[in-house]
Amino acid sequence: MGRENIFKPTIGNESLHQHSNDNGVGIVTFATSKNLVVKSTILPHRNIHKYTWTSTEGKTHNQIDHILIDRRRHSGILDVRSFRGADCDTDHYLVVAKLRERLAELKQASQKFDGERFNLRKLNEMGVKKKCQIEITNRFAALENLNGDENNHRAWENIKENIKTSAKDSLGLHEWKQHKPWFDIECVDFLDQRKQTKMQWIQDQSQSNVDNLSNVRRNASRHFRNKRRHI
């Protein structure tokens, strides 16, 4: 993506490249049709912070990863730059945007979730279902003696609390499933091996080191996939 005046204001003057290729024109066309702005071409940075991809021999640098945002909200992105030191297991660099979000205060605050969920599956058991019905009936019978002048909000709070108490006594609480962590010492070893291999490739970009880095990345990715699949 270049800096052509014909594409402004969809793009800016801070792109790494001077002229757009077919892919860049395609992004500009898409952004224009959706009323978007290519924010990564607007904010100034040194060229080394604009690279998002470098060839294996380390001689060709391109800015081919961009961040787009709706034109009405483009001021919410304060900064966009790439980080070359992040180990992302890819030949692309990590592109990070700094955002500023304005939050509107809701007039009616939503009720806070307390984490309690009743074990409703027990209602399939006739004995438990009958017990729950009796509990609710008895508690509502006690509500008939309340003061008739009581306001609606207070009446609703009494009804809600009685239903919750009856359900907790007869059904119990739902037990949340505890997920086992998949990231273990083997994953740490793979990350260390990948980092060491990458450092060797940075110091000596020979074909053997390129092949070695590819094999280590492939093995690490396969290990992480298998770990997540079996949690």
C-alpha positions in Angstrom: 0.0 0.0 0.0 1.5 3.3 -1.1 0.9 7.0 -0.6 -1.1 8.0 -3.7 -3.2 11.2 -3.2 -6.0 9.6 -5.2 -6.6 7.2 -2.3 -6.7 9.8 0.5 -8.2 10.2 3.1 -8.6 6.4 3.2 -4.8 6.1 3.5 -2.2 8.5 4.8 1.4 9.7 4.1 3.1 7.3 6.5 3.0 4.0 4.5 6.4 2.2 4.1 5.9 2.1 0.3 5.5 4.8 -2.2 3.2 3.0 -4.7 0.4 0.5 -4.2 0.4 -2.9 -5.8 -2.8 -4.9 -6.8 -3.3 -6.2 -3.2 -2.9 -2.6 -1.8 -5.5 -1.3 -4.2 -7.8 -4.1 -3.2 -7.5 -3.1 0.5 -8.1 0.5 -0.4 -11.2 -0.4 -2.4 -12.6 -2.5 0.4 -11.9 0.2 3.0 -13.5 2.9 0.9 -16.7 0.8 0.3 -17.0 0.1 4.1 -16.1 3.7 5.2 -12.9 2.5 6.8 -9.5 4.1 7.3 -6.2 2.3 7.1 -4.8 3.7 10.3 -1.4 2.0 10.0 -0.6 4.3 7.1 -1.5 7.5 8.9 0.6 7.4 12.2 4.3 8.3 11.8 7.1 5.9 12.8 10.6 4.9 11.8 10.7 2.4 8.9 11.9 -0.4 11.2 8.6 0.0 13.1 6.6 -0.2 9.9 7.9 -3.6 8.7 5.4 -6.4 9.2 7.3 -9.1 7.1 10.9 -9.8 6.3 12.1 -12.3 3.8 14.2 -15.3 5.0 17.4 -13.8 3.6 16.7 -10.6 5.6 17.0 -8.2 2.6 13.3 -7.6 1.6 11.0 -5.7 4.0 7.3 -5.2 3.4 4.3 -3.6 5.2 1.6 -6.1 4.3 -0.4 -6.2 7.6 -2.6 -3.3 8.4 -5.2 -2.1 10.9 -8.5 -0.7 9.6 -11.1 1.1 11.6 -14.4 2.9 11.0 -13.8 6.5 9.9 -16.1 7.8 12.6 -14.0 6.2 15.3 -10.5 6.4 13.8 -9.4 8.9 16.5 -9.7 6.1 19.1 -6.5 4.5 17.7 -3.6 6.4 19.2 -0.7 4.4 17.8 0.1 1.5 15.5 3.5 -0.1 15.2 5.1 -3.5 14.7 7.3 -5.3 17.2 10.1 -7.3 15.7 11.2 -9.1 18.9 7.9 -10.9 19.7 8.1 -14.6 19.2 4.9 -15.4 17.4 6.0 -18.5 15.5 5.5 -16.8 12.1 7.6 -14.9 9.6 5.3 -11.8 10.2 5.9 -9.3 13.0 3.4 -8.6 15.7 1.4 -5.4 14.9 0.0 -3.7 18.0 -2.5 -0.8 18.2 -2.9 1.4 21.2 -6.7 2.2 21.7 -8.6 4.8 23.6 -12.2 3.7 24.5 -14.9 6.0 25.7 -17.4 4.1 27.8 -21.0 5.4 28.3 -22.4 5.0 31.7 -25.6 3.0 31.7 -28.6 4.5 33.4 -29.6 1.2 34.9 -26.7 -0.9 36.0 -27.0 -4.5 35.1 -27.3 -7.0 37.9 -24.0 -8.5 38.9 -23.7 -12.2 38.2 -22.9 -14.0 41.5 -21.9 -17.3 39.9 -24.9 -19.3 41.4 -26.7 -21.7 39.0 -29.2 -24.3 40.2 -28.9 -27.9 39.3 -32.0 -28.0 37.1 -31.4 -31.5 35.9 -32.7 -32.8 39.3 -36.2 -31.6 38.2 -36.3 -34.7 36.0 -36.5 -36.8 39.2 -40.1 -36.9 40.3 -39.2 -37.0 44.0 -37.0 -33.9 43.8 -39.6 -32.1 41.6 -42.4 -32.8 44.1 -40.1 -31.5 47.0 -39.4 -28.3 45.1 -43.1 -27.7 44.4 -43.9 -28.2 48.1 -41.0 -25.9 49.2 -42.2 -23.1 46.9 -45.9 -23.5 47.9 -45.1 -23.3 51.6 -43.0 -20.2 51.2 -45.6 -18.5 49.1 -48.3 -19.3 51.7 -46.2 -17.3 54.2 -46.2 -14.3 51.8 -50.0 -14.0 52.0 -49.7 -12.6 55.5 -47.6 -9.7 54.4 -48.8 -6.1 54.7 -51.0 -5.2 51.7 -49.5 -1.7 51.6 -46.1 -3.0 50.7 -44.6 -1.5 47.5 -44.1 -3.6 44.4 -40.3 -3.5 44.6 -40.3 -5.0 48.1 -42.9 -7.6 47.1 -40.8 -8.7 44.1 -37.7 -9.0 46.3 -39.6 -11.3 48.7 -40.9 -13.5 45.8 -37.4 -13.7 44.2 -35.7 -14.6 47.4 -38.2 -17.3 48.3 -37.9 -18.9 44.9 -34.1 -18.9 45.1 -34.0 -20.3 48.6 -36.5 -23.1 47.7 -34.5 -24.0 44.6 -31.2 -24.1 46.6 -32.6 -26.3 49.3 -34.2 -28.8 47.0 -32.0 -28.7 43.9 -28.6 -27.6 45.1 -26.1 -25.6 43.0 -24.7 -26.5 39.6 -21.1 -27.6 39.8 -19.0 -25.8 37.3 -16.6 -27.8 35.2 -13.0 -27.2 36.1 -10.7 -27.1 33.0 -7.3 -28.5 33.4 -4.5 -26.2 32.3 -2.9 -27.4 29.1 0.3 -25.4 29.2 2.8 -27.5 31.1 6.6 -27.9 31.4 6.8 -29.6 28.0 5.3 -26.5 26.4 7.9 -24.4 28.1 10.7 -26.6 26.8 9.3 -26.3 23.2 9.2 -22.5 23.6 12.8 -22.4 24.8 14.0 -24.6 22.0 12.1 -22.5 19.5 13.7 -19.3 20.9 17.2 -20.8 20.8 16.8 -22.0 17.2 15.5 -18.6 16.2 18.5 -16.9 17.7 20.8 -19.3 15.8 19.0 -18.3 12.6 19.3 -14.6 13.3 23.1 -15.0 13.8 23.6 -17.3 10.8 20.8 -17.4 8.1 22.1 -20.5 6.4 19.8 -23.0 4.8 20.4 -25.6 7.5 19.4 -23.1 10.2 16.3 -22.1 8.1 15.3 -25.8 7.9 16.0 -26.4 11.6 13.8 -23.4 12.6 11.0 -24.6 10.3 11.1 -28.1 11.9 11.2 -26.8 15.5 8.2 -24.5 14.7 6.3 -27.3 13.1 6.9 -29.7 16.1 6.0 -27.0 18.6 2.7 -26.1 16.8 1.8 -29.8 16.6 2.5 -30.2 20.3 0.4 -27.2 21.3 -2.5 -28.4 19.1 -2.5 -31.8 20.7 -2.5 -30.4 24.2 -5.4 -28.1 23.6 -7.4 -30.9 21.9 -7.2 -33.2 24.9 -8.1 -30.7 27.7 
